[in-house]
């Protein structure tokens, strides 16, 4: 498949674009596959951000979901960020930021909230735990990984496919597993 968008893909992108409901979108991403931007918060695209990649999984069947759910929530994608297909980033709390030139594989999920209280008596209507997620510059988030609330992934790190990141990742590290563990540290 060529890198040029087909008429069918342009139509899909336009249809999903009609469903954007985010209160505050700043900047414009380059859309190569469909995306939904939702929520009462702010979504910021700084510089050249690309959403979608052909011919990766989900290119012709899925969409990327970015949601800054509450008025104080935000998602910031810095210059050079490239999200593959079917990526989900949701901010219900203090926010999610992806650093410059970060590459995100297909099916990745990033959340700054537990979305509900963990105590069964408080799950409906309780207050979830939240924590800002910071992804450094030049990070690679592998296919299907999950990055959870309050985590910082240091610059130049690699998060392996399917990893579940529950704690900070040192700069220049490679992590994998559930929960993610450091497999190797920074070069040198």
Backbone as a printed PyTorch tensor [residue, N CA C, xyz], in Angstrom:
tensor([[[  0.8560,  -1.1740,   0.0000],
         [  0.0000,   0.0000,   0.0000],
         [  0.9010,   1.2370,   0.0000]],

        [[  0.6010,   2.1830,  -0.8250],
         [  1.4220,   3.3880,  -0.9040],
         [  1.1670,   4.2700,   0.3060]],

        [[  2.0640,   5.2410,   0.4900],
         [  1.9130,   6.1490,   1.6270],
         [  0.8160,   7.1800,   1.4010]],

        [[  0.3720,   7.3290,   0.1390],
         [ -0.7090,   8.2710,  -0.1520],
         [ -2.0240,   7.7120,   0.3830]],

        [[ -2.8600,   8.5790,   0.9180],
         [ -4.1490,   8.1440,   1.4460],
         [ -5.0860,   7.7850,   0.3020]],

        [[ -5.7710,   6.6750,   0.4540],
         [ -6.7870,   6.2960,  -0.5220],
         [ -8.0330,   7.1390,  -0.2760]],

        [[ -8.9250,   7.1560,  -1.2520],
         [-10.1810,   7.8860,  -1.0990],
         [-10.9850,   7.3150,   0.0630]],

        [[-10.9620,   5.9890,   0.2200],
         [-11.7020,   5.3640,   1.3160],
         [-11.1420,   5.7870,   2.6740]],

        [[ -9.8210,   5.8560,   2.7860],
         [ -9.2200,   6.2620,   4.0640],
         [ -9.5160,   7.7330,   4.3540]],

        [[ -9.4690,   8.5800,   3.3490],
         [ -9.8180,   9.9910,   3.5550],
         [-11.2560,  10.1270,   4.0430]],

        [[-12.1520,   9.3040,   3.4850],
         [-13.5520,   9.3280,   3.9000],
         [-13.6920,   8.8960,   5.3600]],

        [[-12.9890,   7.8260,   5.7630],
         [-13.0100,   7.3740,   7.1600],
         [-12.4980,   8.4690,   8.0960]],

        [[-11.3850,   9.1080,   7.7180],
         [-10.8190,  10.1810,   8.5380],
         [-11.8280,  11.3050,   8.7110]],

        [[-12.4930,  11.6950,   7.6320],
         [-13.4820,  12.7700,   7.6810],
         [-14.6680,  12.3840,   8.5640]],

        [[-15.1550,  11.1430,   8.4420],
         [-16.2920,  10.7000,   9.2330],
         [-15.9560,  10.7540,  10.7210]],

        [[-14.7930,  10.2440,  11.1120],
         [-14.3960,  10.2930,  12.5200],
         [-14.1770,  11.7330,  12.9780]],

        [[-13.6370,  12.5740,  12.1290],
         [-13.3970,  13.9850,  12.4630],
         [-14.7020,  14.6770,  12.8530]],

        [[-15.8000,  14.2690,  12.2200],
         [-17.1080,  14.8410,  12.5420],
         [-17.5380,  14.5320,  13.9780]],

        [[-16.9130,  13.5480,  14.6040],
         [-17.2670,  13.1430,  15.9650],
         [-16.3330,  13.7260,  17.0300]],

        [[-15.4390,  14.6160,  16.6340],
         [-14.5670,  15.2530,  17.6180],
         [-15.4260,  16.1170,  18.5330]],

        [[-15.1920,  16.0070,  19.8390],
         [-15.9730,  16.7930,  20.8000],
         [-15.0890,  17.4620,  21.8490]],

        [[-13.7730,  17.4760,  21.6520],
         [-12.8870,  18.0790,  22.6380],
         [-13.1290,  19.5840,  22.7130]],

        [[-13.2140,  20.0850,  23.9330],
         [-13.5030,  21.5000,  24.1610],
         [-12.3880,  22.4180,  23.6760]],

        [[-11.1250,  21.9480,  23.7130],
         [ -9.9900,  22.8220,  23.4040],
         [ -8.8980,  22.0160,  22.7030]],

        [[ -8.8290,  22.1360,  21.3890],
         [ -7.7810,  21.4780,  20.6050],
         [ -6.8530,  22.5590,  20.0790]],

        [[ -5.5540,  22.4150,  20.3760],
         [ -4.5650,  23.3890,  19.9140],
         [ -3.5910,  22.6840,  18.9760]],

        [[ -3.3640,  23.2790,  17.8150],
         [ -2.5090,  22.6780,  16.8050],
         [ -3.2980,  21.6940,  15.9610]],

        [[ -2.6190,  21.1740,  14.9270],
         [ -3.2820,  20.2480,  14.0100],
         [ -2.3590,  19.0740,  13.7190]],

        [[ -2.8140,  17.8670,  14.0150],
         [ -1.9990,  16.7020,  13.6670],
         [ -2.1580,  16.3660,  12.1890]],

        [[ -1.2010,  15.6310,  11.6590],
         [ -1.3530,  15.0630,  10.3270],
         [ -2.0880,  13.7400,  10.5180]],

        [[ -3.2700,  13.6250,   9.9380],
         [ -4.0930,  12.4290,  10.0990],
         [ -3.8600,  11.4680,   8.9390]],

        [[ -3.3210,  10.2920,   9.2580],
         [ -3.1520,   9.2340,   8.2620],
         [ -4.1460,   8.1080,   8.4810]],

        [[ -4.7660,   8.0960,   9.6380],
         [ -5.8740,   7.1820,   9.9100],
         [ -6.8220,   7.9120,  10.8570]],

        [[ -8.0290,   7.3860,  11.0540],
         [ -9.0280,   8.0980,  11.8450],
         [ -8.6230,   8.2960,  13.3080]],

        [[ -9.1370,   9.3780,  13.8690],
         [ -8.9240,   9.6800,  15.2800],
         [-10.1580,  10.3870,  15.8200]],

        [[-10.4140,  10.1590,  17.1010],
         [-11.4580,  10.8880,  17.8160],
         [-10.7700,  11.6700,  18.9230]],

        [[-11.0510,  12.9630,  19.0050],
         [-10.5620,  13.8360,  20.0790],
         [-11.7780,  14.2140,  20.9050]],

        [[-11.7670,  13.8610,  22.1850],
         [-12.9610,  14.0250,  23.0100],
         [-12.6100,  14.6470,  24.3530]],

        [[-13.6510,  15.1030,  25.0470],
         [-13.5150,  15.5530,  26.4220],
         [-13.6650,  17.0370,  26.6150]],

        [[-13.7150,  17.4250,  27.9000],
         [-13.8970,  18.8160,  28.2970],
         [-12.5740,  19.5280,  28.5410]],

        [[-11.4580,  18.8100,  28.4280],
         [-10.1470,  19.3860,  28.6860],
         [ -9.4730,  19.8780,  27.4130]],

        [[ -8.1250,  19.7770,  27.4020],
         [ -7.3220,  20.3530,  26.3180],
         [ -6.4310,  19.2770,  25.7050]],

        [[ -6.3810,  19.2740,  24.3700],
         [ -5.4630,  18.4120,  23.6350],
         [ -4.5900,  19.3180,  22.7830]],

        [[ -3.2640,  19.1810,  22.9600],
         [ -2.3120,  20.0730,  22.2990],
         [ -1.4040,  19.2680,  21.3810]],

        [[ -1.3110,  19.7060,  20.1280],
         [ -0.3700,  19.1450,  19.1590],
         [  0.6790,  20.2170,  18.8900]],

        [[  1.9030,  19.9860,  19.3690],
         [  2.9890,  20.9520,  19.1780],
         [  3.8220,  20.5160,  17.9820]],

        [[  3.7720,  21.2720,  16.9090],
         [  4.6000,  20.9530,  15.7450],
         [  4.0600,  19.7840,  14.9520]],

        [[  4.9640,  19.0300,  14.3090],
         [  4.5970,  17.9590,  13.3960],
         [  4.2600,  16.6610,  14.0890]],

        [[  3.0010,  16.4730,  14.4490],
         [  2.5220,  15.2440,  15.0710],
         [  1.7570,  14.4500,  14.0230]],

        [[  2.0400,  13.1420,  13.9470],
         [  1.3950,  12.2750,  12.9640],
         [  0.5750,  11.2200,  13.6950]],

        [[ -0.6740,  11.0350,  13.2630],
         [ -1.5500,   9.9990,  13.8010],
         [ -1.8440,   8.9930,  12.6930]],

        [[ -1.3960,   7.7510,  12.8770],
         [ -1.6830,   6.6820,  11.9280],
         [ -0.4790,   6.2600,  11.1240]],

        [[ -0.4950,   4.9790,  10.7260],
         [  0.6040,   4.4330,   9.9360],
         [  0.0890,   3.2720,   9.0880]],

        [[  0.3850,   3.3180,   7.7940],
         [  0.0420,   2.2110,   6.8890],
         [  1.2900,   1.3920,   6.6590]],

        [[  1.2080,   0.1120,   6.6060],
         [  0.0320,  -0.7690,   6.6740],
         [ -0.0820,  -1.4940,   8.0090]],

        [[  0.1450,  -0.8340,   9.1070],
         [  0.0690,  -1.4680,  10.4320],
         [ -1.3470,  -1.9030,  10.7810]],

        [[ -1.4700,  -2.8070,  11.7800],
         [ -2.8040,  -3.2460,  12.2120],
         [ -3.6870,  -2.0690,  12.6000]],

        [[ -4.9480,  -2.1710,  12.2290],
         [ -5.9240,  -1.1420,  12.5570],
         [ -5.9790,   0.0080,  11.5770]],

        [[ -5.1050,   0.0160,  10.5780],
         [ -5.0650,   1.1460,   9.6360],
         [ -6.4020,   1.3230,   8.9190]],

        [[ -7.0100,   0.2340,   8.4960],
         [ -8.2670,   0.3260,   7.7580],
         [ -9.4870,  -0.0470,   8.5960]],

        [[ -9.2730,  -0.3780,   9.8660],
         [-10.4150,  -0.8310,  10.6550],
         [-10.5810,  -0.1210,  11.9960]],

        [[ -9.5400,   0.4720,  12.5460],
         [ -9.6250,   1.0680,  13.8740],
         [ -9.4980,   2.5730,  13.8410]],

        [[ -9.4050,   3.1460,  15.0300],
         [ -9.1850,   4.5830,  15.1550],
         [ -8.4110,   4.8510,  16.4360]],

        [[ -7.7550,   6.0030,  16.4930],
         [ -7.0480,   6.4510,  17.6870],
         [ -8.0030,   7.2820,  18.5270]],

        [[ -7.9440,   7.0940,  19.8560],
         [ -8.8440,   7.7880,  20.7710],
         [ -8.0140,   8.6160,  21.7390]],

        [[ -8.1450,   9.9480,  21.6630],
         [ -7.4880,  10.8700,  22.5910],
         [ -8.5890,  11.6020,  23.3450]],

        [[ -8.5740,  11.4630,  24.6800],
         [ -9.6460,  12.0630,  25.4700],
         [ -9.0900,  12.7690,  26.6980]],

        [[ -9.2890,  14.0850,  26.7460],
         [ -9.0030,  14.9000,  27.9300],
         [-10.3520,  15.0840,  28.6210]],

        [[-10.6710,  14.1520,  29.4750],
         [-12.0350,  13.9490,  29.9480],
         [-12.6200,  15.1070,  30.7520]],

        [[-11.8450,  15.7120,  31.6470],
         [-12.3660,  16.7430,  32.5530],
         [-11.8060,  18.1180,  32.1920]],

        [[-12.4350,  19.2010,  32.6800],
         [-11.9600,  20.5410,  32.3270],
         [-10.4860,  20.7910,  32.6250]],

        [[ -9.9160,  20.2260,  33.6640],
         [ -8.5020,  20.4320,  33.9830],
         [ -7.5600,  19.4280,  33.3430]],

        [[ -8.0910,  18.4740,  32.6140],
         [ -7.2720,  17.4110,  32.0140],
         [ -6.6220,  17.9110,  30.7270]],

        [[ -5.4360,  17.3250,  30.4210],
         [ -4.7930,  17.6970,  29.1610],
         [ -3.9510,  16.5510,  28.6160]],

        [[ -3.8230,  16.5540,  27.3120],
         [ -2.9220,  15.6660,  26.5920],
         [ -2.0560,  16.5590,  25.7240]],

        [[ -0.7300,  16.3990,  25.8460],
         [  0.2040,  17.1980,  25.0490],
         [  1.0830,  16.2520,  24.2510]],

        [[  1.0610,  16.3960,  22.9290],
         [  1.9160,  15.6250,  22.0390],
         [  2.8910,  16.6080,  21.4000]],

        [[  4.1820,  16.4530,  21.7370],
         [  5.1850,  17.4160,  21.2890],
         [  5.6730,  17.1170,  19.8760]],

        [[  6.4320,  18.0310,  19.3160],
         [  6.8930,  17.9620,  17.9300],
         [  7.5520,  16.6190,  17.6100]],

        [[  7.1560,  16.0360,  16.5020],
         [  7.7620,  14.7990,  16.0320],
         [  7.1570,  13.5330,  16.5910]],

        [[  6.1320,  13.6430,  17.4510],
         [  5.4580,  12.4460,  17.9730],
         [  4.7440,  11.7510,  16.8180]],

        [[  4.8480,  10.4210,  16.8030],
         [  4.1520,   9.6270,  15.7970],
         [  3.4120,   8.5020,  16.5010]],

        [[  2.0690,   8.5650,  16.4490],
         [  1.2310,   7.5120,  17.0090],
         [  0.8500,   6.5640,  15.8920]],

        [[  1.0520,   5.2830,  16.1070],
         [  0.5900,   4.2760,  15.1620],
         [ -0.9330,   4.2030,  15.2740]],

        [[ -1.5470,   3.1410,  14.8230],
         [ -3.0040,   3.0130,  14.7790],
         [ -3.5660,   2.4520,  16.0870]],

        [[ -4.8170,   2.7830,  16.3590],
         [ -5.5950,   2.2470,  17.4660],
         [ -4.9130,   2.5140,  18.8160]],

        [[ -4.3720,   3.7090,  18.9740],
         [ -3.7580,   4.1460,  20.2290],
         [ -4.8410,   4.8210,  21.0690]],

        [[ -4.8130,   4.5900,  22.3920],
         [ -5.7530,   5.2190,  23.3140],
         [ -4.9650,   5.9840,  24.3690]],

        [[ -5.2340,   7.2920,  24.4810],
         [ -4.6540,   8.1080,  25.5410],
         [ -5.8110,   8.8450,  26.2070]],

        [[ -5.9690,   8.6090,  27.5250],
         [ -7.0530,   9.2540,  28.2590],
         [ -6.4740,   9.9480,  29.4860]],

        [[ -6.8210,  11.2340,  29.6270],
         [ -6.4800,  12.0060,  30.8140],
         [ -7.7680,  12.3500,  31.5350]],

        [[ -7.8610,  11.8580,  32.7600],
         [ -8.9880,  12.2140,  33.6110],
         [ -8.5020,  13.1050,  34.7510]],

        [[ -7.1820,  13.1300,  34.9290],
         [ -6.5800,  13.8770,  36.0200],
         [ -5.6570,  14.9580,  35.5210]],

        [[ -4.4000,  14.9580,  36.0170],
         [ -3.4770,  16.0580,  35.7550],
         [ -2.8320,  16.0630,  34.3760]],

        [[ -2.9510,  14.9930,  33.6060],
         [ -2.4900,  15.0690,  32.2340],
         [ -1.5080,  14.0030,  31.8070]],

        [[ -1.3340,  13.9660,  30.4860],
         [ -0.4000,  13.0630,  29.8150],
         [  0.3930,  13.9030,  28.8290]],

        [[  1.7280,  13.7610,  28.8300],
         [  2.5730,  14.4820,  27.8800],
         [  3.5400,  13.5050,  27.2310]],

        [[  3.6410,  13.5590,  25.9080],
         [  4.5920,  12.7460,  25.1570],
         [  5.6610,  13.6630,  24.5930]],

        [[  6.9280,  13.3020,  24.8330],
         [  8.0620,  14.1250,  24.4330],
         [  8.3440,  14.0820,  22.9400]],

        [[  9.2020,  14.9750,  22.5220],
         [  9.5750,  15.1080,  21.1130],
         [ 10.0860,  13.7880,  20.5400]],

        [[  9.6890,  13.5360,  19.3250],
         [ 10.1380,  12.3810,  18.5260],
         [  9.7890,  11.0310,  19.1600]],

        [[  8.8230,  11.0050,  20.0380],
         [  8.3790,   9.7410,  20.6210],
         [  7.5790,   8.9600,  19.5850]],

        [[  7.8260,   7.6560,  19.5240],
         [  7.1420,   6.7690,  18.5920],
         [  6.2930,   5.7970,  19.4070]],

        [[  5.0200,   5.6770,  19.0370],
         [  4.0700,   4.8610,  19.7810],
         [  3.5260,   3.7810,  18.8490]],

        [[  3.6990,   2.5130,  19.2340],
         [  3.2470,   1.3810,  18.4290],
         [  1.7380,   1.2270,  18.4370]],

        [[  1.2300,   0.3110,  17.6060],
         [ -0.2150,   0.0950,  17.5420],
         [ -0.7600,  -0.5030,  18.8360]],

        [[ -1.9950,  -0.1060,  19.1730],
         [ -2.6800,  -0.6900,  20.3130],
         [ -2.1570,  -0.2870,  21.6720]],

        [[ -1.3870,   0.8020,  21.7620],
         [ -0.8470,   1.2750,  23.0400],
         [ -1.9350,   2.0330,  23.8050]],

        [[ -1.9200,   1.8940,  25.1520],
         [ -2.8460,   2.6100,  26.0270],
         [ -2.0350,   3.3960,  27.0530]],

        [[ -2.4130,   4.6810,  27.2690],
         [ -1.7700,   5.5300,  28.2760],
         [ -2.8830,   6.2090,  29.0750]],

        [[ -2.8330,   6.0510,  30.4140],
         [ -3.8760,   6.5880,  31.2830],
         [ -3.2610,   7.3030,  32.4770]],

        [[ -3.8340,   8.4520,  32.8680],
         [ -3.3650,   9.1510,  34.0650],
         [ -4.2890,   8.9330,  35.2580]],

        [[ -5.1770,   7.9540,  35.1850],
         [ -6.1800,   7.7320,  36.2230],
         [ -6.4860,   6.2410,  36.3600]],

        [[ -6.9380,   5.8610,  37.5600],
         [ -7.4970,   4.5200,  37.7630],
         [ -8.9600,   4.4730,  37.3080]],

        [[ -9.5770,   5.6210,  37.0970],
         [-10.9420,   5.8150,  36.6010],
         [-12.0410,   5.4770,  37.5980]],

        [[-11.7230,   4.8100,  38.6760],
         [-12.6860,   4.5530,  39.7330],
         [-11.8970,   4.2100,  40.9970]],

        [[-12.5310,   4.3620,  42.1290],
         [-11.8780,   3.9900,  43.3850],
         [-11.6680,   2.4870,  43.4120]],

        [[-10.6120,   2.0440,  44.0800],
         [-10.3280,   0.6140,  44.1480],
         [-11.1740,  -0.1070,  45.1850]],

        [[-11.6020,   0.6060,  46.2180],
         [-12.4620,   0.0320,  47.2470],
         [-13.8400,  -0.2550,  46.6360]],

        [[-14.3260,  -1.5120,  46.7030],
         [-15.6110,  -1.8420,  46.0890],
         [-16.7620,  -0.9560,  46.5600]],

        [[-16.7190,  -0.5230,  47.8120],
         [-17.7980,   0.3150,  48.3460],
         [-17.7930,   1.7140,  47.7270]],

        [[-16.6590,   2.1090,  47.1310],
         [-16.5330,   3.4610,  46.5670],
         [-16.4030,   3.4740,  45.0430]],

        [[-16.5090,   2.3240,  44.4000],
         [-16.2970,   2.2710,  42.9490],
         [-17.2730,   3.1180,  42.1620]],

        [[-18.4990,   3.1720,  42.6100],
         [-19.5000,   3.9930,  41.9230],
         [-19.5860,   5.3250,  42.6500]],

        [[-18.9760,   6.3440,  42.0800],
         [-19.0310,   7.6660,  42.6750],
         [-17.8500,   8.0270,  43.5530]],

        [[-16.9280,   7.1060,  43.7620],
         [-15.7340,   7.4140,  44.5470],
         [-14.7440,   8.2470,  43.7450]],

        [[-13.6500,   8.5870,  44.3680],
         [-12.6210,   9.3930,  43.7190],
         [-11.4560,   8.5020,  43.2970]],

        [[-11.1670,   8.4550,  41.9930],
         [-10.0550,   7.6250,  41.5320],
         [ -8.7100,   8.2620,  41.8580]],

        [[ -7.6760,   7.4290,  41.9230],
         [ -6.3200,   7.9540,  42.0510],
         [ -5.8570,   8.3950,  40.6690]],

        [[ -5.1740,   9.5410,  40.6360],
         [ -4.6500,  10.0670,  39.3820],
         [ -3.1920,  10.4570,  39.5730]],

        [[ -2.4800,  10.6100,  38.4810],
         [ -1.0930,  11.0650,  38.5140],
         [ -0.6270,  11.3610,  37.1010]],

        [[  0.0310,  12.4810,  36.9330],
         [  0.4950,  12.8950,  35.6060],
         [  1.4180,  11.8350,  35.0080]],

        [[  1.2900,  11.6190,  33.7100],
         [  2.1590,  10.7140,  32.9600],
         [  3.0580,  11.5610,  32.0700]],

        [[  4.3620,  11.3700,  32.2000],
         [  5.3540,  12.0910,  31.3900],
         [  6.1760,  11.0780,  30.6110]],

        [[  6.0980,  11.1650,  29.3170],
         [  6.9040,  10.3280,  28.4320],
         [  7.9850,  11.2480,  27.8600]],

        [[  9.2420,  10.9070,  28.0620],
         [ 10.3510,  11.7600,  27.6400],
         [ 10.5450,  11.8140,  26.1380]],

        [[ 11.5190,  12.6030,  25.7140],
         [ 11.8720,  12.6970,  24.2970],
         [ 12.4660,  11.3750,  23.8160]],

        [[ 12.2460,  11.0670,  22.5440],
         [ 12.8800,   9.9260,  21.8680],
         [ 12.5650,   8.5790,  22.5070]],

        [[ 11.3770,   8.4250,  23.0480],
         [ 10.9410,   7.1670,  23.6570],
         [ 10.2330,   6.3310,  22.5940]],

        [[ 10.3390,   5.0130,  22.7130],
         [  9.5750,   4.0880,  21.8740],
         [  8.6780,   3.2590,  22.7730]],

        [[  7.3620,   3.3500,  22.5460],
         [  6.3830,   2.5490,  23.2740],
         [  5.9330,   1.4310,  22.3420]],

        [[  6.2950,   0.1780,  22.6620],
         [  6.0350,  -0.9610,  21.7980],
         [  4.5700,  -1.3660,  21.7520]],

        [[  4.2450,  -2.1280,  20.7390],
         [  2.8910,  -2.6020,  20.4620],
         [  2.1920,  -3.1190,  21.7170]],

        [[  0.9940,  -2.5960,  21.9510],
         [  0.1420,  -3.1110,  23.0060],
         [  0.5790,  -2.8520,  24.4320]],

        [[  1.5770,  -1.9970,  24.6340],
         [  1.9670,  -1.7300,  26.0190],
         [  0.9460,  -0.8000,  26.6770]],

        [[  0.9810,  -0.7800,  28.0080],
         [  0.0820,   0.0610,  28.7940],
         [  0.9370,   0.8580,  29.7670]],

        [[  0.7380,   2.1820,  29.7830],
         [  1.4410,   3.0590,  30.7180],
         [  0.3760,   3.6380,  31.6460]],

        [[  0.5660,   3.4170,  32.9550],
         [ -0.4490,   3.7850,  33.9330],
         [ -0.1100,   5.0710,  34.6830]],

        [[ -1.0720,   5.5590,  35.4370],
         [ -1.0140,   6.8610,  36.1140],
         [  0.2680,   7.0560,  36.9190]],

        [[  0.7280,   8.3080,  36.9170],
         [  1.8400,   8.7020,  37.7640],
         [  3.2150,   8.2760,  37.2960]],

        [[  3.3260,   7.7400,  36.0900],
         [  4.5880,   7.1950,  35.6020],
         [  5.3370,   8.2270,  34.7660]],

        [[  6.6660,   8.2540,  34.9390],
         [  7.5590,   9.0000,  34.0550],
         [  8.4180,   7.9860,  33.3210]],

        [[  8.4240,   8.0590,  31.9870],
         [  9.2950,   7.2190,  31.1690],
         [ 10.4120,   8.1330,  30.6810]],

        [[ 11.6360,   7.8550,  31.1210],
         [ 12.7700,   8.7160,  30.8290],
         [ 13.1260,   8.7670,  29.3520]],

        [[ 13.7650,   9.8590,  28.9550],
         [ 14.1620,  10.0910,  27.5640],
         [ 14.9780,   8.9190,  27.0280]],

        [[ 14.7320,   8.5930,  25.7570],
         [ 15.5050,   7.5700,  25.0730],
         [ 15.1990,   6.1460,  25.4720]],

        [[ 14.1590,   5.9270,  26.2570],
         [ 13.8240,   4.5840,  26.7210],
         [ 12.9940,   3.8190,  25.7010]],

        [[ 12.9640,   2.4910,  25.8710],
         [ 12.1510,   1.5960,  25.0570],
         [ 11.2780,   0.7840,  26.0000]],

        [[  9.9600,   0.7930,  25.7350],
         [  9.0190,  -0.0300,  26.4870],
         [  8.6050,  -1.1650,  25.5570]],

        [[  8.8990,  -2.3990,  25.9630],
         [  8.6470,  -3.5660,  25.1330],
         [  7.1740,  -3.8230,  24.8750]],

        [[  6.9030,  -4.5410,  23.7920],
         [  5.5450,  -4.9090,  23.4140],
         [  4.8410,  -5.6200,  24.5580]],

        [[  3.6180,  -5.1920,  24.8490],
         [  2.8030,  -5.8300,  25.8700],
         [  3.1660,  -5.5030,  27.3060]],

        [[  4.1590,  -4.6730,  27.5280],
         [  4.5640,  -4.3220,  28.8900],
         [  3.4620,  -3.5160,  29.5810]],

        [[  3.4040,  -3.6440,  30.9080],
         [  2.5050,  -2.8310,  31.7250],
         [  3.3920,  -2.0110,  32.6560]],

        [[  3.4500,  -0.7070,  32.4020],
         [  4.3710,   0.1720,  33.1220],
         [  3.6330,   0.7800,  34.3030]],

        [[  4.0630,   0.4100,  35.5070],
         [  3.4150,   0.8540,  36.7390],
         [  4.3070,   1.7550,  37.5830]],

        [[  5.5950,   1.8840,  37.1910],
         [  6.5190,   2.7430,  37.9350],
         [  7.4640,   3.4110,  36.9540]],

        [[  8.1880,   4.4090,  37.4430],
         [  9.0680,   5.2020,  36.5910],
         [ 10.1100,   4.3420,  35.8870]],

        [[ 10.4550,   4.7690,  34.6630],
         [ 11.4690,   4.1130,  33.8480],
         [ 12.6520,   5.0650,  33.7340]],

        [[ 13.8620,   4.6400,  34.1360],
         [ 15.0280,   5.5260,  34.0410],
         [ 15.3440,   5.8720,  32.5780]],

        [[ 15.8970,   7.0550,  32.3440],
         [ 16.2720,   7.4370,  30.9740],
         [ 17.1920,   6.3910,  30.3400]],

        [[ 16.9770,   6.1440,  29.0440],
         [ 17.8400,   5.2380,  28.2880],
         [ 17.6940,   3.7700,  28.6160]],

        [[ 16.6250,   3.3970,  29.2840],
         [ 16.4270,   2.0040,  29.6880],
         [ 15.5390,   1.2500,  28.7050]],

        [[ 15.6440,  -0.0790,  28.7690],
         [ 14.7230,  -0.9640,  28.0740],
         [ 13.9510,  -1.7120,  29.1450]],

        [[ 12.6040,  -1.6520,  29.0860],
         [ 11.7670,  -2.3530,  30.0490],
         [ 10.7970,  -3.2650,  29.3140]],

        [[ 10.4050,  -4.3450,  29.9980],
         [  9.4330,  -5.2740,  29.4330],
         [  8.7830,  -6.0410,  30.5650]],

        [[  7.6430,  -6.6650,  30.2670],
         [  6.9760,  -7.5310,  31.2190],
         [  5.7840,  -6.9010,  31.8890]],

        [[  5.1270,  -7.6920,  32.7510],
         [  3.9580,  -7.2580,  33.4900],
         [  4.1140,  -7.7030,  34.9460]],

        [[  4.4380,  -6.7640,  35.8490],
         [  4.7450,  -5.3590,  35.6090],
         [  6.0960,  -5.2070,  34.9120]],

        [[  6.2590,  -4.0880,  34.2260],
         [  7.4980,  -3.8460,  33.4780],
         [  8.6950,  -3.7860,  34.4170]],

        [[  9.7750,  -4.4150,  33.9780],
         [ 11.0360,  -4.4140,  34.7240],
         [ 12.1460,  -3.9540,  33.8010]],

        [[ 13.1590,  -3.3310,  34.3600],
         [ 14.3060,  -2.8590,  33.5710],
         [ 15.1150,  -4.0690,  33.1250]],

        [[ 15.3040,  -4.1910,  31.8040],
         [ 16.1300,  -5.2610,  31.2340],
         [ 17.5580,  -4.7910,  30.9840]],

        [[ 17.6890,  -3.5240,  30.6140],
         [ 19.0190,  -2.9490,  30.4330],
         [ 18.9380,  -1.4520,  30.6860]],

        [[ 20.0420,  -0.9210,  31.1780],
         [ 20.1050,   0.4990,  31.5060],
         [ 20.6480,   1.3050,  30.3490]],

        [[ 20.9320,   2.5610,  30.6150],
         [ 21.4360,   3.4410,  29.5590],
         [ 22.7820,   2.9470,  29.0230]],

        [[ 23.0170,   3.1800,  27.7230],
         [ 24.3080,   2.7830,  27.1510],
         [ 25.4480,   3.5060,  27.8270]],

        [[ 26.6150,   2.8380,  27.8650],
         [ 27.8200,   3.4890,  28.3920],
         [ 28.1190,   3.0150,  29.7170]]])
